[in-house]
Amino acid sequence: MTILYTLVARGSVVLAEFSATSTNGSTIARQILDKIPGNNDMNVSYSQDRYIFHVKRTDGLTVLCMADDVAGSKP
């Protein structure tokens, strides 16, 4: 699995981010971050173009990573 982009946020405030390549991952990640409902703990995956975005939120802290779709998502 290749992780191309990742961010850590509290609410909608991005605390740290890293991009391993030039993509639109940051834009899509921030759109996902803005649309995630509530503040409950969660673990979900979204697909966009040829990428999978994995999102895990625990105690208000969100970790989001973008991987290429060949990595798939955990069932």
C-alpha positions in Angstrom: 0.0 0.0 0.0 1.3 3.4 -0.9 0.2 6.3 1.3 0.4 9.5 -0.8 -1.1 12.1 1.6 -2.0 12.3 5.3 -3.2 14.8 7.7 -4.0 15.1 11.4 -6.7 17.5 12.5 -8.8 18.5 15.5 -12.2 19.4 14.3 -11.7 21.2 11.0 -8.3 22.6 12.1 -5.4 20.9 10.3 -2.6 20.4 12.8 -0.1 18.6 10.4 -0.1 17.3 6.9 2.3 15.5 4.6 2.2 14.8 0.8 4.5 12.3 -0.8 3.5 13.4 -4.3 1.9 16.3 -6.2 -1.9 15.5 -6.2 -5.1 17.2 -5.3 -5.2 15.1 -2.1 -5.1 18.2 0.2 -8.1 19.7 -1.5 -10.2 16.5 -1.4 -9.0 15.7 2.2 -10.2 19.1 3.4 -13.5 18.7 1.7 -14.0 15.3 3.4 -12.9 16.8 6.7 -15.5 19.6 6.4 -18.3 17.1 5.6 -17.6 14.5 8.3 -20.7 14.8 10.6 -20.5 15.3 14.4 -17.7 14.6 16.8 -18.2 10.9 17.4 -15.4 8.4 17.1 -15.4 6.8 13.6 -13.5 4.7 11.2 -14.6 5.1 7.5 -13.2 5.0 4.0 -14.2 7.0 0.9 -13.2 6.6 -2.7 -12.5 9.5 -5.1 -11.0 9.1 -8.6 -8.3 6.5 -8.2 -7.7 7.1 -4.5 -9.1 5.7 -1.2 -9.3 8.1 1.8 -9.2 6.4 5.1 -10.5 8.4 8.1 -10.2 7.6 11.8 -11.4 9.9 14.5 -10.8 9.2 18.2 -11.5 11.7 21.0 -11.9 14.6 18.5 -8.6 13.9 16.8 -8.8 12.9 13.1 -6.2 11.1 11.1 -6.9 11.0 7.3 -4.7 9.3 4.8 -5.0 9.0 1.0 -3.8 5.8 -0.7 -3.9 4.6 -4.2 -6.9 2.4 -4.9 -4.8 -0.8 -5.6 -4.3 -0.9 -1.8 -8.1 -1.3 -1.3 -10.0 -0.8 2.0 -10.2 -3.1 5.0 -13.6 -4.9 5.0 
